[in-house]
């Protein structure tokens, strides 16, 4: 059905009632008059004849003339279309944010859900955005390819009104045109979306191509002869490949790619060549090179002719959420890959869901013994994450709930109030094809020998289970990483076209998994050339680890090392810089998500560091952990520590000390313990005879004695108190961990400053002290979680989209400081610095010897970036409004 359109009709006129019998079709292109969406243009409003209460698909063909801003402003994001309930309390918005598409919806109680496409959209080209809503999940499509999905918001009411040409806010429009809007009263499958797009439009004009994974900003490095654990993005996969020739064992890493080009959440594909040596039992590789193939989660398929092919998940390719196959047409040692072709599963796309369950982590391997790799994958409920939260409440919406947030979430015995979910496992038989590989229909894997319908299942609180096909001593096993700190294996038995598992057993000799306690992927391969398969795992910390053994129950963990290259700590790194080992070269001190405290020895080059060393207390590596009750996100985070170190001379003896905060909000003081600079001793900060507990994951800062705060003539400690206020802790005497007085800092009017959100946005800010503007008064530099800016940023000003760099300049004196005027440290061209989502852990230090402090910044991807003073432009944002 087509409806006429006139530019002369006012914008708020309702354009008739449309029956939802089959589809609504607003074909502006056919009418020879495109719907313009720029500011001042008119939108099209359609009142639906009956409420849209069931599944539906919304398809919009549009063209962008320019990108809107990435930050939320009065005119950004650029709205494409929106749906509303009769009372306006439920809504869905399809919008353009920066250069990518985003889907947002909220229900009756405004518990919003977003799905970010993270695919760079073209300018001056027509493309199609699609929304598929099935009642439990909503998915975003670009040119027939699913690019993002999320749960539908709670308590969403039926939609009764469609607006094409703008978003929820009247001024939020994109600079472009809409050619066609279709609304179908059916949730199209991924296969149907792909077929519909190609039938109607004949292929995509989006440049689906690999771009070299250049870092967003310059990174610190390690020396050419130094080694460090290979570490990458949070969700990373590793595969052993004979890239350099038959029999070689190189390492191919793939992570979730970031189409903005920043690569804070991973690179597309990276090859580390094997240097064929080990250090302390760990294989050593080179520093890596970028490989020009798109997709992620790459697996190797060896061929009889000595070549190898690759199978991958087709993210950011024209084949989207499918499995894809790269056929190697090169030579041994010089692979060349043809264009990707689709891999079918039961004649269809790789199943994003089975029933009401989401497909989670996949692997390939010969399960049934026929010599052809099979597909195996885990599934979990769509609402597994929501189940894990007490009362199934949203935790990132800036609201407080009775069982979520600081001091909440547990009963009186320490039991978490969230619920666990059940994970099931499926397999599909491999089917060799002339130039690739396909799989049969997925079938469930069962467990045990007595009850044929008992499924192989894992009960876990939050994280999906990772399966891998593993050969141990000539016998086939399925290894399963389940929940936190659990790595199990089951024997495999085939018969009558089914797979049964039995004899569950822990795989490891020790229950401790010190570096890879949440595994996101596993692959079986012989990484060390001893003729036995090992498990190569990538995990949430970003670390790649190897598990080696000869039988279930005796596997041990080893690191995988690289020589030279970028300095790579674990995820969510927080750095500080100063001489720790006494050689007069400034060292790098880092804390990370796992809670380790590590020293990277400095060299004569301020941008280059040596092999990292754990700081140890009583001979053991320093590590802070939440334990079963220490995280506001529940016991699924029991192995996390989120260590936040700062560095400075606390006791006035001329040597640097370290003060840390962590996941529990507990402040601790570390000093040198002996002649060995890597041995330390520690004590907790206390106040009124109790541990001084602060806002979690916030980094404190030492205010040096030279600033004479409150006329005390000794160092004091800036920190974020438990309630989220900027405060200063004054010790009983110089160098003491016993705090005598706590004072909240204020703005010029005397109001205390809150730099903390609520619930999961509590704490998290990272602070540092310096005289940034050179006026002799100490200022506060800080960074934060990206989502927290909407809670703390001055109202009515442009908010950053990512974790960025901030500054409070002191408008008082050193003895009686006042803060409140916020500055952003931006690029010289006025654009934001963007460090991803979780952290921008900045620390001032002079890198070029000009007497002015530059910045090092730890980011979510474990890298430490550096910015010279000339690259930082203070831009006034406004007066602080959160008190």
Order of alpha helices (4+ residues) and beta strands (2+ residues): beta-beta-beta-beta-beta-beta-beta-beta-beta-beta-beta-beta-beta-beta-alpha-beta-beta-beta-beta-beta-beta-beta-beta-beta-beta-beta-beta-beta-beta-alpha-beta-beta-beta-beta-beta-beta-beta-beta-beta-beta-beta-beta-beta-beta-beta-beta-beta-beta-beta-beta-beta-beta-beta-beta-beta-beta-beta-beta-beta-beta-beta-beta-beta-alpha-beta-beta-beta-beta-beta-beta
